[in-house]
Amino acid sequence: MAEFHLHHINVNVDNLDLAVAFYRDIVGLPLDSTPDQKFRSQFFRIGESQQIHMNELEDVHQHRGHFCLAVPCFEDVFRRAKTAGVIDLTVWGRVRQLPNGVMQMFLRDPSGNLVEIASRKGVAIDPEVLADELVEPERGMYRMEPGAAFGAHEPA
């Protein structure tokens, strides 16, 4: 059986310049070479063989739908995102440490796309980050009743 791997994620944005600043400067993704597609676009490199394709195209954005990036330094992204005011607590609640120790937070890009940011498993987290008011004090999972309205969540 052949193995599958994710080649790229396509994200449509309203303003490519704002999106590039968000994904490059706050999240920390490196730019990748981008072909001329006859519309504004920018590719970002994820590891050796994966990408995010960012296209400035009109689209409808989901409220809860998201993709997740495991980042090399969660604390750095957390601090930049907090300073920029892009951490979204309304959909899945506060930043939290899952039972397995992985940190998890959700950011809104300038076009309204939801991006989950996760630490790598087994990485020690700075106690200053864990004590921040945006971080749930107890480890746990996000929980939500089926059919719950936007922003309805319950700490586990």
C-alpha positions in Angstrom: 0.0 0.0 0.0 1.4 3.4 -1.0 2.0 6.0 1.7 0.2 9.3 1.4 1.6 12.6 2.6 0.2 16.1 2.5 1.7 18.1 -0.3 0.0 21.4 0.3 -2.8 23.3 1.8 -4.5 26.0 -0.2 -5.7 29.1 1.7 -7.6 32.0 0.0 -7.1 35.4 1.5 -8.6 38.9 1.0 -5.2 40.7 1.2 -2.0 38.9 0.3 0.3 41.5 1.8 -1.4 41.2 5.2 -1.5 37.4 4.9 2.2 37.2 4.1 3.0 39.4 7.1 0.9 37.2 9.4 2.2 33.8 8.2 5.8 34.9 7.8 6.2 37.3 10.7 3.8 36.0 13.4 3.6 32.3 12.6 7.2 32.1 11.3 6.8 30.3 8.0 9.5 30.7 5.4 8.5 31.9 1.9 8.9 29.5 -1.0 9.3 30.1 -4.7 5.9 30.8 -6.2 5.0 30.4 -9.9 3.1 33.1 -11.8 -0.5 32.0 -11.7 -2.0 35.1 -13.2 -3.4 36.1 -9.7 -1.6 37.2 -6.6 -0.2 34.3 -4.6 2.6 33.3 -2.3 3.8 29.8 -1.3 5.2 29.0 2.1 7.6 26.1 2.9 6.7 23.6 5.6 9.5 21.1 6.1 11.2 19.6 3.1 8.2 18.7 0.9 5.1 20.5 2.1 3.7 23.9 1.4 0.8 26.3 2.0 -0.4 28.0 -1.2 -1.7 31.4 -0.3 -4.0 32.9 -3.0 -5.6 36.4 -3.0 -9.0 35.2 -4.2 -12.5 36.1 -3.0 -13.8 33.3 -0.9 -16.1 32.4 2.0 -14.2 31.5 5.2 -15.4 28.9 7.7 -15.7 29.8 11.4 -14.4 26.6 13.0 -12.7 24.9 10.0 -8.9 25.1 10.3 -5.5 23.5 9.7 -2.9 22.9 12.3 0.8 23.7 12.2 3.2 22.1 14.7 5.8 24.9 15.2 9.5 24.6 16.3 9.0 27.1 19.2 5.5 27.5 20.5 6.5 30.2 23.0 7.9 32.5 20.2 4.7 32.2 18.1 2.5 32.6 21.3 4.3 35.9 22.2 4.2 37.3 18.7 0.5 36.3 18.3 -0.4 37.8 21.7 1.3 41.1 20.8 -0.5 41.1 17.4 -3.8 40.4 19.1 -4.6 37.4 16.8 -5.2 34.7 19.3 -8.9 33.6 18.9 -10.5 32.4 22.2 -14.0 32.5 20.9 -14.2 29.2 19.0 -12.2 26.6 21.0 -11.5 28.5 24.2 -8.2 29.5 25.8 -4.7 28.4 24.8 -4.2 25.1 26.6 -1.9 22.2 27.2 -3.4 18.9 26.2 -3.2 15.8 28.4 -0.2 14.6 26.3 1.7 17.9 27.0 1.2 19.4 23.6 0.3 23.1 23.6 -2.6 24.2 21.4 -3.9 27.7 20.4 -5.9 29.1 17.6 -5.1 32.2 15.6 -7.2 34.2 13.1 -5.3 35.4 10.0 -6.2 38.8 8.6 -8.8 37.2 6.2 -10.5 35.4 9.0 -9.0 31.9 8.4 -8.5 29.9 11.6 -5.1 28.4 12.1 -4.3 26.0 15.0 -0.7 26.2 16.3 0.7 23.3 18.3 3.9 22.6 20.1 5.8 19.5 19.3 5.2 16.6 21.7 7.7 16.3 24.6 8.9 19.9 24.3 9.2 21.7 27.7 7.0 24.9 27.8 8.2 28.1 29.5 6.3 28.4 32.9 5.8 32.1 32.0 3.6 31.1 29.0 1.8 28.5 31.1 0.9 31.2 33.7 -0.4 33.7 31.1 -4.0 34.8 31.4 -4.8 33.5 27.9 -3.7 29.9 28.9 -6.2 27.5 30.5 -4.6 26.7 33.9 -5.5 22.9 33.8 -4.5 20.4 31.1 -7.4 19.1 29.1 -9.1 18.8 25.7 -11.5 21.3 24.0 -15.0 20.0 24.3 -18.2 21.2 22.7 -21.7 19.9 22.6 -22.8 18.8 19.1 -24.6 21.7 17.4 -23.3 24.3 19.8 -23.3 27.9 18.7 -20.2 29.8 17.8 -18.0 30.3 20.9 -19.8 27.7 23.0 -17.2 25.4 24.5 -16.5 23.7 27.8 -13.1 23.0 29.3 -12.4 19.3 29.9 
